[in-house]
Amino acid sequence: MIHRLRELDVSLSDVRQIVRIPDSGVRAALVADHLQRLEDALERTRAAVASLRRLLRPEPADRRRAACGAHPDGRGGGGRGRAQ
């Protein structure tokens, strides 16, 4: 059991508590706390992966200009029409 908990990145202090505490409810709470920490870290990792993937996919030039209010043909204007 100790080896398996360590494989799951449970800290030594938590492993000690899980092994020594006779109350199964307290043990379950310790495991649930660790699970929550892992899930939180996983969510942060997923967000970082998504950000890195966006960095690797450069936006097409037309979309960049449109986001800045420029017309794709370079006229600018941001959708207000052409001045006469």
N, C-alpha and C positions, 0 to 999 in steps of 0.2 A: 504494500500500500504506500509506503513512504517513497519508494522509487517512482511509482506512478504519479504521485502528487508532485514530485520534483520535475518529472517530465512535463507536467502541465503548468510549470512555472509558479507553483505555489511556494511562497517564501518559507525558509526554514522555521521561522517563528510560527507561522500559521500551520505548518506541518506538525510541529510539536504540539500545538493546541489541539489540532484535529485528532491526533493520535491519543493524547492524554485525557481529553474531556469525555466523560462518560455519557453526557447528555446528547442524544442524537440530534435534537433540535438545534443545539448550539453548534454542533459540527456542521449541520446542514447550512446554517446561517453563515459560517465561515467560508464554506465552499461557494455559496451563493454570492457572497461579497467578492470573492476572487473571480467568479464568472462575470460579474458586472464590470470589474476592472478590465478584464480581457475584452469584453464587448465594447467598452468605451475606447480602449486602445485600437480595436479593430475599426471602429467608426472613424477615428482620427486618421488611421492609415488609409482607409478607403477615400476619405476626403483629399488626402495628400496625393494619392494615386490619380484621382480625377483631375486635380490641378496640374500635375505633371503631364498627363495626357493632353490637356488643353494647351500646354506650352509647346508640346511636340507637334501640334496641328496648327500651323499659322493660318490666320484668317485670310481669305482672299482679299486682294487690295480693294475691290469694290465695296465689300462689306465694311472694311475699316473706314473708308471715306464716308460711307453713308452714316456710320455711327458718329462721325465728327460733323455731320450736317452738310457735307459736300456732295454734289451730284456726281454720279459715276463718270460723266464725261469731263469733269473738272470745273464745271460752271459754278459750283457752290449753290447757295440759296436755301438749302434745307427744306424744299417742298413748297415754297411760297410762290413759285411761278417765275417767269422771266420778266424783267423790267423792260418796258418798251421805250 
